[in-house]
């Protein structure tokens, strides 16, 4: 569900920020604002994270299901214009509501991927020695296997020993 939210300053008793959220029922934007990894993406994030008890999140409008992103952007602009919150530095209506690629860009990405294998069938996975986990021993210890050209070469509970062997194989191969 889409909607409009606001942050309310409990000290000055005023709305200081208005935003839109494409998933207002899950409070996705509220979580984003408080996520440490988003600290530098918007100035409001730093303000909210540095003053967690001062600003209160409130949903101020839940959109009916038939409203689209254009309508949501328009509502955000109207609320910002009417309430003039001090931490909104644009008129609103920007930002992503869930990015979708155009048919032309999807076609370009598809063309770029053609001929490239994925996952286990990828040639790179088969062409070098590597150590992977291989279940547990009967005694409960982690077992590892040295794989090369998609074949299991050696099993051991000592991954360092197998890694040394893998490095030796890869080094020898690169010298050839």
CORHURA-V59552 format. One record per pair of residues at least 6 apart in sequence whose C-alpha atoms are under 6 Angstrom apart, sorted by the first residue. I is the first residue (numbers start at 0). GAP is how many residues later the second one is. D is the distance in Angstrom with one decimal. If there is no record, write none. Layout:
BEGIN
((I | GAP | D) (I | GAP | D))
END
This chain:
BEGIN
((0 | 22 | 5.2) (0 | 23 | 5.8) (0 | 24 | 6.0) (1 | 19 | 5.7) (1 | 20 | 4.2) (1 | 21 | 5.3) (1 | 22 | 5.3) (1 | 61 | 5.4) (2 | 17 | 5.8) (2 | 18 | 5.5) (2 | 21 | 5.4) (2 | 58 | 5.4) (2 | 59 | 4.3) (2 | 60 | 5.1) (3 | 15 | 5.7) (3 | 16 | 4.5) (3 | 56 | 5.7) (3 | 57 | 5.1) (4 | 13 | 5.8) (4 | 14 | 5.4) (4 | 53 | 5.6) (4 | 54 | 4.3) (4 | 55 | 5.2) (5 | 11 | 5.4) (5 | 12 | 4.5) (5 | 51 | 5.9) (5 | 52 | 5.3) (6 | 8 | 5.8) (6 | 9 | 5.8) (6 | 10 | 5.2) (6 | 48 | 5.8) (6 | 49 | 5.3) (6 | 50 | 4.7) (7 | 6 | 5.7) (7 | 7 | 4.3) (7 | 8 | 5.9) (7 | 47 | 5.3) (7 | 48 | 5.1) (8 | 45 | 5.9) (8 | 46 | 4.7) (9 | 44 | 5.6) (14 | 70 | 5.9) (15 | 69 | 4.4) (15 | 70 | 5.2) (15 | 71 | 5.5) (16 | 68 | 5.2) (16 | 70 | 5.3) (16 | 71 | 5.6) (20 | 8 | 5.9) (21 | 75 | 5.9) (32 | 12 | 4.8) (33 | 15 | 5.7) (38 | 6 | 5.4) (38 | 7 | 5.4) (72 | 20 | 4.1) (75 | 16 | 5.9) (76 | 14 | 5.8) (76 | 15 | 4.8) (76 | 16 | 5.8) (125 | 23 | 4.3) (125 | 24 | 5.0) (126 | 22 | 5.2) (127 | 20 | 5.8) (128 | 18 | 5.6) (128 | 19 | 4.3) (128 | 37 | 4.9) (129 | 16 | 5.7) (129 | 17 | 5.4) (129 | 36 | 5.7) (130 | 14 | 5.6) (130 | 15 | 4.6) (131 | 12 | 5.6) (131 | 13 | 5.5) (132 | 11 | 4.4) (133 | 9 | 5.2) (133 | 10 | 4.9) (133 | 11 | 6.0) (134 | 8 | 5.6) (135 | 6 | 4.6) (135 | 7 | 5.2) (136 | 6 | 6.0) (141 | 15 | 6.0) (142 | 13 | 5.8) (142 | 14 | 4.6) (143 | 11 | 5.7) (143 | 12 | 5.4) (143 | 13 | 5.7) (144 | 9 | 5.6) (144 | 10 | 4.4) (145 | 6 | 5.9) (145 | 7 | 5.4) (145 | 8 | 5.2) (145 | 16 | 6.0) (146 | 6 | 5.6))
END
